[in-house]
Amino acid sequence: MKDTIRVLMIDDDEEDFVLARDIIMDIPNRKYKMDWVSNYGDGLKMILKNDHDIVFVDYRLGSHNGLDLIREAISHGCESPIVLLTGQNDPEIDEMAMKAGASDYLVKGTISSRQLESAIRYSIEHSKNLKEIRALNSSLEKRVRSRTLVLQEALEELEKTKEEIRSALEKEKLLNELKSRFVTMASHEFRTPLSTILSSVQLISKYDTDATAEKRSKHIQRIKSAVNNLTEILNDFLSLGKLEEGAVLINPTEFNLVEMIDELVQEMKLVCKEGQNITHLHSGQEKIIYLDKKCLRNILINLISNAIKFSPEGKDIEISSYINHTQVEINVKDYGMGIPEEDKEHLFDRFFRASNAINIQGTGLGLNIVSKYVELLNGTIGCKSEMNEGTSFKIEFRKKNFLTNSPTNKSQKNENNSVN
């Protein structure tokens, strides 16, 4: 303990203070410095300064009592031990004092210097121990909060890792599925034309006279068709590879959309089935657009080829185009087998073949390539289809996405600026 103990006494009777002071001064081997306050309000102010090692509070303080003062002092952060003084030896008051937060309870008139010294020493040591316990608890709480935070971060990192692993497994599963589809597709699509070529070459060698010229010509056409099929498959793979590597560069130019589609229609009529016809209807006054012509051509070739492939003989393919001041819209419609409802969500996936198209030649890459070209041109593509009634694909391009830097637009802006 300190060499000099600072004592505060709050008592409305000065004689009680003098008596207590005399008893304290009789305590041997210790120095004490005593202060006295006679009322509740001044006593509370002195306590809250925390300038004293111990505080004695009388139970009677005018209209208040010492228990109220102890409660209020502790609620405002009093750190000094408080001893309640009373004139009666009442166990009930003793119990209330302990509940209020007093460190001890003494009865006036029966206090000896030895009892007082013991009460002071015990209260100060008890208060010191409480402070240490509070400090330890505070330190422990901080450590717990810190460890909890570390644990929480570890759990979040673990959850993140689990998500990454789950995502990686999903990607691996998808990759394996794509590989399986590729092997299935390649084994069928490459084997069929190669078998055709091999058998036709073997038969041609037998037809070496003028009398068999017609048969020879028939097998030569079969070989050409098979080679074209293989070329289409390889072109699909090359296009997909370039798109995924980012090697396809957009080179927009101004061109007449109507003329481009009409030219394409004439080309595609050469590969139509018997009785099939392709028509094109354009609406709107505008015909000139600013876009990558090659990309748009590849999109339409794929869509028209599919329309021909999945439509029976004698069924027409209809192409419609529309341009206004905000957008360009192109529709390709057929009256073929249609797409099953459950297959529509996977329509633009790589190597996907609709369940009703398994026996029809194809790689399952065409629509995936189309969707990637449309995305490159900042457009959108949608599909509507009914079983055995046909399929319609709609492509839309917003003018703000591709006309901003067109030569015509720049010229018009310059003219407007010169007029202004």
C-alpha positions in Angstrom: 0.0 0.0 0.0 1.0 3.7 -0.3 2.9 5.5 2.4 0.1 8.0 2.7 -3.5 6.9 2.4 -6.0 9.5 1.1 -9.4 9.2 2.9 -12.6 11.0 2.0 -15.5 11.0 4.6 -19.0 12.1 3.6 -21.0 12.8 6.8 -23.5 15.5 7.7 -22.3 15.4 11.3 -18.9 17.1 11.8 -18.5 15.4 15.3 -18.6 12.0 13.6 -15.9 13.1 11.2 -13.7 14.4 14.1 -14.2 11.1 15.9 -13.3 9.0 12.9 -10.3 11.2 12.2 -9.0 10.7 15.7 -9.4 6.9 15.4 -7.6 6.9 12.1 -4.7 9.0 13.4 -4.2 6.4 16.1 -3.4 3.7 13.5 0.3 2.9 13.8 2.9 2.7 11.0 0.7 4.4 8.4 0.1 8.0 7.3 -3.4 9.2 6.5 -4.7 12.4 4.9 -8.4 13.0 5.5 -11.0 15.2 3.7 -14.5 15.8 4.8 -17.7 16.7 2.9 -21.0 17.3 4.6 -23.6 16.7 1.9 -24.7 14.4 -0.9 -24.0 16.7 -3.9 -20.5 17.8 -2.9 -19.7 14.3 -1.8 -20.6 12.9 -5.3 -18.4 15.5 -7.0 -15.4 14.7 -4.7 -15.9 10.9 -5.3 -15.9 11.3 -9.1 -12.6 13.1 -9.0 -11.0 9.8 -8.0 -8.5 11.6 -5.9 -8.9 9.4 -2.8 -7.8 5.8 -2.0 -11.0 5.1 0.0 -14.3 6.8 0.8 -16.5 6.5 4.0 -20.1 7.4 3.4 -22.6 7.8 6.3 -26.0 6.1 5.8 -27.9 9.3 6.7 -27.3 12.3 4.5 -30.2 14.6 5.0 -33.0 13.9 2.4 -30.7 11.2 0.8 -29.0 8.2 2.1 -25.5 6.7 1.6 -26.9 3.8 -0.4 -28.2 6.2 -3.1 -24.8 7.9 -3.2 -22.9 4.6 -3.5 -25.1 3.5 -6.4 -24.8 6.8 -8.3 -21.1 7.1 -7.7 -20.5 3.6 -9.1 -22.8 4.2 -12.0 -20.7 7.3 -12.9 -17.4 5.3 -12.9 -16.2 5.6 -9.3 -12.9 3.6 -9.0 -12.3 4.1 -5.2 -13.6 1.5 -2.7 -16.6 2.8 -0.6 -17.3 1.9 3.0 -20.8 2.5 4.4 -21.1 3.9 8.0 -24.3 3.6 10.0 -25.4 4.1 13.6 -27.2 0.7 13.8 -26.1 -2.8 13.4 -28.7 -3.9 10.9 -28.0 -7.0 8.7 -30.5 -5.8 6.2 -28.7 -2.5 5.6 -25.4 -4.5 5.5 -26.9 -6.7 2.7 -28.2 -3.7 0.8 -24.8 -2.0 1.1 -23.1 -5.0 -0.5 -25.7 -5.1 -3.3 -25.2 -1.3 -3.9 -21.5 -1.9 -4.4 -20.0 -1.0 -1.0 -16.7 -2.8 -0.2 -17.5 -2.9 3.6 -20.0 -2.0 6.3 -19.1 -0.4 9.7 -21.2 0.5 12.7 -20.4 3.9 14.3 -19.5 3.8 18.0 -18.0 0.3 17.9 -15.1 1.0 15.6 -11.6 0.6 16.9 -8.4 1.7 15.2 -7.6 -1.9 14.5 -11.0 -2.5 12.9 -10.7 0.6 10.8 -7.2 -0.2 9.7 -8.3 -3.7 8.7 -11.3 -2.3 6.8 -9.2 0.3 4.9 -6.5 -2.3 4.0 -9.1 -4.9 3.0 -11.2 -2.5 0.9 -8.1 -1.0 -0.9 -6.7 -4.5 -1.7 -10.1 -5.7 -2.8 -10.6 -2.7 -5.0 -7.1 -3.3 -6.5 -7.9 -6.9 -7.2 -11.2 -5.9 -8.8 -9.4 -3.5 -11.1 -6.9 -6.2 -12.1 -9.8 -8.6 -12.8 -11.5 -6.0 -14.9 -8.3 -5.3 -16.8 -7.8 -9.0 -17.3 -11.4 -9.4 -18.4 -11.0 -6.5 -20.8 -7.8 -8.0 -22.2 -9.4 -11.4 -22.5 -12.5 -9.9 -24.3 -10.1 -8.2 -26.7 -8.3 -11.4 -27.4 -11.5 -13.3 -27.8 -12.8 -10.6 -30.3 -9.4 -10.8 -32.1 -9.5 -14.6 -32.2 -13.1 -14.5 -33.2 -12.3 -12.1 -36.1 -9.4 -14.3 -37.2 -11.6 -17.4 -37.0 -14.3 -15.6 -38.9 -11.8 -14.5 -41.6 -10.6 -18.1 -41.7 -14.1 -19.4 -42.1 -14.8 -16.9 -44.9 -11.6 -17.9 -46.6 -12.5 -21.5 -46.3 -16.0 -20.8 -47.7 -14.4 -18.9 -50.5 -12.0 -21.8 -51.2 -15.0 -24.2 -51.1 -16.8 -22.0 -53.7 -13.6 -21.9 -55.9 -13.3 -25.7 -55.7 -17.0 -26.1 -56.4 -16.6 -23.8 -59.4 -13.5 -25.6 -60.6 -15.3 -28.9 -60.3 -18.3 -27.5 -62.2 -15.9 -26.2 -64.9 -14.1 -29.6 -65.1 -17.5 -31.4 -65.3 -18.5 -29.1 -68.1 -15.2 -29.5 -69.9 -15.5 -33.3 -69.6 -19.0 -33.1 -71.0 -17.8 -30.9 -73.9 -15.0 -33.3 -74.6 -17.5 -36.2 -74.6 -19.8 -34.3 -77.0 -16.8 -33.4 -79.2 -15.6 -37.0 -79.4 -19.2 -38.2 -80.2 -19.7 -35.5 -82.8 -16.3 -35.8 -84.4 -16.4 -39.6 -84.6 -19.8 -39.4 -86.4 -19.3 -36.2 -88.5 -15.8 -37.1 -89.7 -16.4 -40.9 -90.2 -19.5 -40.5 -92.4 -18.0 -38.2 -95.1 -14.7 -40.1 -95.0 -16.5 -43.4 -95.5 -18.5 -41.9 -98.4 -15.3 -40.6 -100.0 -13.5 -44.0 -99.6 -16.4 -46.1 -101.0 -16.9 -43.6 -103.9 -13.2 -43.6 -104.8 -13.2 -47.4 -104.8 -16.2 -47.5 -107.1 -14.9 -44.8 -109.5 -12.0 -47.1 -110.3 -14.4 -49.6 -111.8 -16.3 -47.1 -113.9 -13.5 -46.3 -116.4 -15.5 -46.5 -119.7 -17.8 -44.0 -121.4 -20.8 -46.2 -120.7 -20.3 -45.8 -117.0 -19.6 -42.0 -117.1 -22.9 -41.2 -115.5 -22.2 -43.4 -112.5 -18.7 -42.0 -112.3 -20.1 -38.5 -112.3 -22.6 -39.4 -109.5 -19.8 -40.7 -107.2 -17.6 -37.6 -108.0 -20.5 -35.4 -106.8 -20.8 -37.6 -103.6 -17.1 -37.0 -103.0 -17.4 -33.2 -103.6 -20.4 -33.1 -101.2 -18.5 -35.1 -98.5 -15.4 -32.8 -98.9 -17.7 -29.8 -98.5 -19.2 -31.2 -95.4 -15.7 -31.7 -93.9 -14.8 -28.2 -94.9 -17.8 -26.8 -93.1 -16.9 -28.8 -90.0 -13.3 -27.5 -90.0 -14.5 -23.9 -90.7 -16.8 -24.2 -87.7 -13.8 -25.2 -85.5 -11.6 -22.5 -86.9 -14.3 -19.8 -86.4 -14.9 -21.0 -82.8 -11.1 -21.0 -82.1 -10.6 -17.5 -83.4 -13.7 -16.2 -81.5 -12.5 -17.6 -78.2 -8.9 -16.4 -78.7 -10.2 -12.9 -79.4 -8.6 -13.0 -82.8 -11.7 -11.8 -84.7 -11.5 -8.1 -85.1 -14.5 -6.0 -85.9 -14.2 -3.8 -89.0 -17.4 -1.9 -89.5 -18.2 -0.3 -92.9 -21.2 1.3 -94.5 -23.1 -1.0 -96.8 -26.6 -1.6 -98.2 -28.2 -4.3 -96.0 -31.0 -5.1 -98.5 -28.5 -5.7 -101.4 -26.3 -7.8 -99.1 -29.2 -10.1 -98.0 -30.5 -10.4 -101.6 -27.1 -11.5 -102.8 -26.8 -14.0 -100.0 -30.3 -15.4 -100.8 -29.2 -16.1 -104.4 -26.1 -17.9 -103.1 -28.0 -20.0 -100.6 -30.7 -21.0 -103.1 -28.0 -23.2 -104.7 -28.0 -25.5 -101.6 -31.8 -25.5 -101.0 -33.7 -28.8 -101.0 -36.1 -29.6 -103.8 -39.1 -27.3 -103.6 -37.6 -25.0 -101.0 -37.5 -21.3 -101.7 -35.9 -18.3 -99.8 -37.7 -15.0 -99.8 -36.6 -11.6 -98.4 -38.9 -8.8 -97.5 -37.5 -5.4 -96.3 -39.6 -2.7 -94.5 -38.6 0.8 -93.7 -37.1 3.6 -95.8 -33.5 3.2 -94.6 -31.3 0.6 -96.2 -27.7 1.7 -95.3 -26.1 0.4 -92.0 -22.7 0.7 -90.5 -21.6 -2.7 -89.3 -19.0 -5.5 -89.8 -20.4 -6.9 -93.1 -18.3 -10.1 -92.9 -19.5 -11.0 -89.4 -23.2 -10.3 -90.3 -22.8 -12.4 -93.4 -21.4 -15.3 -91.3 -24.4 -15.0 -88.9 -27.0 -15.1 -91.7 -25.2 -18.0 -93.5 -25.4 -20.1 -90.4 -29.0 -19.2 -89.7 -30.2 -19.8 -93.3 -28.2 -23.1 -93.5 -29.9 -24.3 -90.4 -33.3 -23.3 -91.8 -32.6 -25.3 -95.0 -31.2 -28.3 -93.1 -34.0 -28.6 -90.6 -36.9 -27.9 -93.0 -38.4 -30.6 -95.3 -38.6 -30.3 -99.1 -41.2 -27.8 -100.4 -41.1 -25.6 -97.3 -40.0 -21.9 -97.8 -37.5 -19.9 -95.7 -38.5 -16.3 -95.0 -36.1 -13.5 -94.3 -37.3 -10.1 -93.2 -35.3 -7.0 -92.4 -36.3 -3.6 -90.9 -34.3 -0.4 -90.2 -35.5 2.7 -88.4 -33.7 5.6 -86.7 -33.0 3.5 -83.6 -32.4 -0.1 -84.6 -31.9 -2.8 -87.2 -33.9 -6.0 -87.0 -33.4 -9.2 -89.1 -35.6 -12.3 -88.9 -34.9 -15.8 -90.3 -38.0 -18.0 -90.2 -38.5 -21.6 -91.4 -41.4 -24.1 -91.3 -39.4 -27.1 -90.2 -39.3 -29.6 -87.3 -39.0 -27.0 -84.6 -37.1 -27.2 -81.3 -38.3 -29.2 -78.2 -39.1 -26.9 -75.3 -36.6 -28.6 -72.9 -33.8 -28.0 -75.4 -34.3 -24.3 -75.9 -32.2 -23.2 -72.9 -29.2 -25.0 -74.3 -29.7 -23.9 -77.9 -26.5 -21.7 -78.0 -24.2 -24.0 -76.0 -21.2 -25.6 -77.7 -21.7 -29.0 -79.3 -25.4 -29.0 -78.3 -27.8 -30.8 -80.6 -31.5 -30.8 -80.1 -32.9 -34.2 -79.2 -34.9 -34.3 -82.5 -31.9 -33.4 -84.6 -29.4 -36.2 -83.6 -29.7 -37.9 -87.0 -29.2 -34.7 -89.0 -25.7 -33.8 -90.0 -24.1 -31.0 -87.9 -21.4 -30.1 -85.3 -23.6 -28.4 -82.7 -21.3 -25.3 -83.1 -23.3 -23.2 -85.6 -25.6 -21.4 -83.1 -22.8 -21.0 -80.6 -20.7 -19.2 -83.2 -23.7 -17.1 -84.2 -24.3 -16.0 -80.6 -20.6 -15.0 -80.3 -20.7 -13.0 -83.5 -23.9 -11.2 -82.4 -22.2 -10.4 -79.0 -19.2 -9.0 -80.8 -21.5 -6.7 -82.7 -23.2 -5.6 -79.5 -26.4 -7.1 -80.7 -29.0 -9.5 -79.3 -30.5 -12.8 -80.6 -33.7 -14.5 -79.7 -35.5 -17.6 -80.8 -39.2 -18.7 -81.0 -40.1 -22.2 -82.0 -43.0 -24.7 -82.0 -42.7 -28.4 -82.6 -43.4 -29.3 -86.3 -44.4 -25.7 -87.0 -41.0 -24.1 -87.5 -38.4 -21.8 -85.9 -37.8 -18.1 -86.0 -34.5 -16.3 -85.1 -34.6 -12.5 -84.5 -31.3 -10.5 -84.4 -31.4 -6.9 -83.2 -28.7 -4.1 -83.3 -29.2 -0.8 -81.6 -28.0 2.0 -83.8 -26.3 3.8 -80.9 -24.0 0.7 -80.6 -22.7 0.9 -84.2 -23.6 4.0 -86.0 -21.9 6.6 -83.9 -18.7 6.6 -85.9 -20.1 5.9 -89.3 -18.9 8.2 -92.2 -22.4 9.3 -92.9 -23.1 10.3 -89.3 -19.8 12.2 -89.1 -20.6 14.0 -92.3 -24.1 14.9 -91.0 -22.6 16.2 -87.7 -20.0 18.3 -89.6 -22.8 19.8 -91.8 -24.9 20.6 -88.7 -21.9 22.2 -87.0 -21.1 24.3 -90.0 -24.8 25.5 -90.2 -24.7 26.4 -86.5 
